Each structure stands twice: as C-alpha cells, then as structure tokens.
Amino acid sequence: MKLWLLIITLSILTACKTAETPKSAETVQSEKPLTIGDDKQFLSESLPSEIKVRVTISRSEDLRVSVGERIKVGDVIADRKKERDGLLMQKQQAELTLERMKKLMWLKDENLDKPILPDASFAEYEAAIGRASVSVESAKRAISLQETRIEQIEKLPFPVDLTKVKQHESARLELLKGELLAAESNLNLERAKLETAKANRIYSEQKDALEIQKSKITVREQRITLEANITQIEAQIVNLNVQIVALSAVRAPFAGTIKKINWEGQNNAEINVVITVDVDSGGESQSAK
C-alpha cells in the first residue's frame, strides 16, 4: 500500500514540473528596447514652452521684432547696426593710420651715413701755388742773370768810366730782388690759402658728421615714439574688435511667436529689453533664410 502511495506521489510531482516550464520561458523574453533619439515626442518635450531673451539696445529702432510677430530660428531680434557701423569706421581709420606708421618704421639709419658735403677738392689752390712757384723761380733766374751781367760789366777792359752803367744795372738788380720778394710773398699766401681751405674742410666734415649723428638720434627718438603709437593703435583696434563683437546682432534661438516685450529700464545710453517668445512645439523649427 505504501509503495503504491509513493509511486502516485512521484507521478504527480513530475506532471506539475512539466506543466510549469512554458510559463518560465515567457517571463524571460525581453521587450524591444526604447531608443530616446527615435522618439519624436522626446524632441518636443525637450524644448521650452517659452523663452525670455534679454537684449541691450541704444535706440528703439534697434529692436527688430514686435508683439505677435512670427520668428524663425536665426531671425534678428535686435541689432545695434548704427553703433557697429561707427565702430567699423573707427577701426578702418585706425588700420590706415597703423599702416602709415609701419611704413615710416622702414626709415634706415644707413641713409643718414651719406655725407652732406661733396668730395673734397683743392685743385684750384694747388694750381695757384704752382703758378706762384713759377713766378718765384723766374724772379730768381732774372736776379742771377742780372748779377752775372753786372759782373761782366765790371770785367770789361774799356778805359771809359762805367760808373753810371753799374749804377743802372745795380738799380735793376734791386728791382728784380723786390719782384722776387713779391713772388715769394704771393707763394706763401697761396700756400696759406690751401692750408686754410683744408682746415675749413676738416671743420665742415666734423660739422657734417655731427649733423648726421644728430639726425640719427632724432630718427631713433621718432622710432621710439612711432613704436609707442603703433602699440597704442594696435590695442585700440583690439578694443574696437571686442566692442564690434559685443554689438553683434541678437538672433532667435528657437522658432515661435513674440508674446511680450518688456522695457526694463535705461542705464546711461543703454536700454534693457526682455522679449518673451512662445516656442513652437513639435520639434520642427524653420531656420532663417
């Protein structure tokens, strides 16, 4: 009897285990994974329903939208074009000034090394000395001839009195000696002129060299000033670029409708405005053309 009960119990347990197996297989079946990027509804839900855009303008004309206006992505909301154009003009003028200053920097010191005076020439003085030397030599030869003449007269064997002849020839000799002194004085004068001309030339060359050094110092000082001005203008251009970028047009980040424009107030020459935009839903926004 007990044996039969054991057999019946084992049969019932085996039948129950066989019946539960299909239900376990259904439970482990995985469902298809959800990819958020493929869900069209997700993009719509990620956009804000409205957005507030704060802008700073200087004139009411700088605001390019009005309440109720439809805007697309990239449409201009505010643009301070007049101010930006003025800054662009200032930048252009500064760049032209910078270009002119950089051209001035090409001035070379070597150009100042060329002497101002022409090449030295003493040919005129040397020619005058040559002529004076010839006159001196001529006067010396004339004196020598006259002395020889007087000696010959004294040796003449004539019985007549030659005193007057000797006096005449002696007087002529003294005259020739005077001409020699004049010729030698003229030669010394021409030599002195040459030395004076050389001294004046040396003085002029020294003065010329001093003027060149002064010009070089002036050019270097001008370069220092130019470099400082160039640095200042380059900094001005950088500052203008920053201001120009700051005045770039404000564009719509989303498509939608202008719901409200709130004029917050004015700070000096700047007006603060907050534009409230009702953002289009559906995840499809048109871009500005």
PyMOL commands that set and color helices and strands:
alter all, ss='L'
color gray80, all
select helices_A, chain A and resi 2-27+36-38+40-46+60-62+81-104+109-113+123-154+163-246
alter helices_A, ss='H'
color red, helices_A
select strands_A, chain A and resi 50-57+70-71+76-78+250-251+256-267+270-279
alter strands_A, ss='S'
color yellow, strands_A
deselect
rebuild
show_as cartoon
